[in-house]
Amino acid sequence: MPAVEPLVLDFGLGEFDKTGPIEYWVANEEAAGYCGRFLLVFDGQTCPKHHHKAKLETFFVVKDQIEIEYDGHVRGMDPGDTLRIACGHLHQFTGCGAALLLEVSRPCVIDDNYFAEPRIPIGGNYCGDSR
Protein backbone atom coordinates (compact mmCIF):
# COMPACT_ATOMS: atom_id res chain seq x y z
CA MET A 1 0.00 0.00 0.00
CA PRO A 2 1.15 3.56 -0.51
CA ALA A 3 2.92 5.28 2.37
CA VAL A 4 -0.12 7.40 3.26
CA GLU A 5 -2.37 7.55 6.28
CA PRO A 6 -5.40 5.30 5.65
CA LEU A 7 -8.79 6.99 5.78
CA VAL A 8 -11.16 4.78 7.78
CA LEU A 9 -14.74 5.67 6.86
CA ASP A 10 -18.10 4.90 8.35
CA PHE A 11 -19.84 7.93 6.76
CA GLY A 12 -20.96 9.08 10.21
CA LEU A 13 -23.15 6.01 10.75
CA GLY A 14 -21.07 4.44 13.53
CA GLU A 15 -21.31 0.97 11.96
CA PHE A 16 -17.92 0.40 10.37
CA ASP A 17 -18.32 -3.38 10.50
CA LYS A 18 -21.20 -3.05 7.98
CA THR A 19 -20.42 0.23 6.21
CA GLY A 20 -16.94 1.15 5.01
CA PRO A 21 -14.36 1.30 3.30
CA ILE A 22 -10.78 2.12 4.16
CA GLU A 23 -9.21 4.37 1.51
CA TYR A 24 -5.55 4.82 0.64
CA TRP A 25 -5.18 7.90 -1.54
CA VAL A 26 -2.39 7.71 -4.10
CA ALA A 27 -3.19 10.98 -5.90
CA ASN A 28 -5.98 13.52 -6.26
CA GLU A 29 -4.70 15.92 -8.87
CA GLU A 30 -7.54 18.35 -9.56
CA ALA A 31 -5.53 20.55 -11.97
CA ALA A 32 -4.30 17.52 -13.93
CA GLY A 33 -7.74 15.88 -13.92
CA TYR A 34 -7.13 12.52 -12.22
CA CYS A 35 -7.40 10.64 -8.94
CA GLY A 36 -6.14 7.23 -7.86
CA ARG A 37 -6.84 5.41 -4.64
CA PHE A 38 -7.05 1.94 -3.18
CA LEU A 39 -10.30 0.89 -1.49
CA LEU A 40 -10.44 -1.92 1.03
CA VAL A 41 -13.77 -3.46 2.07
CA PHE A 42 -13.92 -6.34 4.49
CA ASP A 43 -16.04 -9.43 4.06
CA GLY A 44 -19.68 -8.34 4.16
CA GLN A 45 -18.80 -4.64 4.45
CA THR A 46 -20.48 -2.32 1.95
CA CYS A 47 -19.59 1.03 0.47
CA PRO A 48 -23.12 2.48 0.47
CA LYS A 49 -25.19 3.26 -2.62
CA HIS A 50 -24.26 6.63 -4.10
CA HIS A 51 -23.55 8.52 -7.30
CA HIS A 52 -21.43 11.41 -8.50
CA LYS A 53 -22.53 14.22 -10.79
CA ALA A 54 -19.03 15.01 -12.08
CA LYS A 55 -16.79 12.05 -11.28
CA LEU A 56 -16.28 9.29 -13.82
CA GLU A 57 -14.54 6.33 -12.19
CA THR A 58 -13.22 2.90 -13.07
CA PHE A 59 -12.83 0.11 -10.52
CA PHE A 60 -10.20 -2.61 -10.90
CA VAL A 61 -10.41 -5.56 -8.49
CA VAL A 62 -6.94 -6.35 -7.13
CA LYS A 63 -7.69 -8.99 -4.46
CA ASP A 64 -10.61 -11.21 -3.48
CA GLN A 65 -14.05 -10.50 -4.86
CA ILE A 66 -16.81 -7.94 -4.63
CA GLU A 67 -20.47 -7.90 -5.39
CA ILE A 68 -21.36 -4.63 -7.06
CA GLU A 69 -24.73 -3.08 -7.74
CA TYR A 70 -24.64 -0.70 -10.68
CA ASP A 71 -27.79 0.84 -12.15
CA GLY A 72 -29.92 -1.72 -10.33
CA HIS A 73 -28.02 -4.75 -11.66
CA VAL A 74 -25.94 -6.91 -9.29
CA ARG A 75 -22.85 -8.76 -10.47
CA GLY A 76 -19.77 -10.36 -9.02
CA MET A 77 -16.30 -9.11 -9.81
CA ASP A 78 -13.11 -11.12 -9.51
CA PRO A 79 -9.44 -10.09 -9.45
CA GLY A 80 -8.53 -8.49 -12.77
CA ASP A 81 -12.11 -7.39 -13.54
CA THR A 82 -12.80 -3.74 -14.31
CA LEU A 83 -15.98 -1.70 -14.35
CA ARG A 84 -16.45 1.86 -15.57
CA ILE A 85 -18.95 3.86 -13.51
CA ALA A 86 -20.47 6.72 -15.51
CA CYS A 87 -21.44 10.04 -13.93
CA GLY A 88 -24.87 10.06 -12.33
CA HIS A 89 -25.18 6.27 -12.03
CA LEU A 90 -26.00 4.70 -8.65
CA HIS A 91 -23.53 2.12 -7.40
CA GLN A 92 -22.47 0.27 -4.25
CA PHE A 93 -20.15 -2.64 -3.58
CA THR A 94 -19.70 -5.26 -0.89
CA GLY A 95 -16.61 -7.28 -0.03
CA CYS A 96 -16.67 -11.04 -0.56
CA GLY A 97 -13.60 -11.61 1.53
CA ALA A 98 -11.25 -8.71 2.31
CA ALA A 99 -11.44 -7.15 -1.15
CA LEU A 100 -8.98 -4.61 -2.48
CA LEU A 101 -9.91 -2.36 -5.39
CA LEU A 102 -8.03 0.28 -7.32
CA GLU A 103 -10.15 3.26 -8.30
CA VAL A 104 -8.96 5.50 -11.12
CA SER A 105 -11.17 8.53 -11.69
CA ARG A 106 -11.60 12.17 -12.32
CA PRO A 107 -10.55 14.15 -9.24
CA CYS A 108 -12.50 13.39 -6.10
CA VAL A 109 -14.45 16.39 -4.82
CA ILE A 110 -16.04 15.56 -1.48
CA ASP A 111 -19.28 17.47 -2.23
CA ASP A 112 -19.80 15.31 -5.35
CA ASN A 113 -20.85 12.27 -3.27
CA TYR A 114 -24.64 11.82 -3.21
CA PHE A 115 -25.78 8.91 -1.03
CA ALA A 116 -29.11 7.08 -1.17
CA GLU A 117 -29.03 6.58 2.63
CA PRO A 118 -30.70 9.72 4.05
CA ARG A 119 -28.53 9.60 7.21
CA ILE A 120 -25.44 10.28 5.08
CA PRO A 121 -25.23 13.95 4.05
CA ILE A 122 -24.06 15.19 0.65
CA GLY A 123 -20.31 14.76 0.67
CA GLY A 124 -20.61 11.58 2.71
CA ASN A 125 -19.57 13.03 6.06
CA TYR A 126 -16.00 12.08 5.19
CA CYS A 127 -14.77 11.60 8.71
CA GLY A 128 -12.84 8.86 10.36
CA ASP A 129 -14.35 5.79 11.92
CA SER A 130 -16.34 6.83 14.98
CA ARG A 131 -15.91 3.54 16.88
C-alpha positions, 0 to 999 in steps of 0.5 A, a space after each residue: 500500500 502507498 505510504 499514506 495515512 489510511 482513511 477509515 470511513 463509516 460515513 458518520 453512521 457508527 457501523 464500520 463493521 457493515 459500512 466502510 471502506 478504508 481508503 488509501 489515496 495515491 493521488 488527487 490531482 484536480 488541476 491535472 484531472 485525475 485521482 487514484 486510490 485503493 479501497 479496502 472493504 472487508 467481508 460483508 462490508 459495503 460502500 453504500 449506494 451513491 452517485 457522483 454528478 461530475 466524477 467518472 470512475 473505473 474500478 479494478 479488483 486487485 484482491 478477493 471479490 466484490 459484489 457490485 450493484 450498478 444501475 440496479 443490476 448486481 454482479 460479481 467481480 473477480 481479481 482483474 475485472 474492471 468496471 467503468 462507472 459513468 457520472 450520475 449512475 447509482 452504485 455500491 459494492 460489498 466485499 466477498 472476503 477482504 477485497 482490495 480495489 483500485 479506483 482511477 477517476 476524475 478528481 475526487 471532490 467531497 461534495 460530489 458524493 450523493 448517497 441514497 441513505 438519508 442519514 449520510 449527508 451530501 459529501 458523505 460526512 468524510 470523517 474517520 471511523 467513529 468507533 
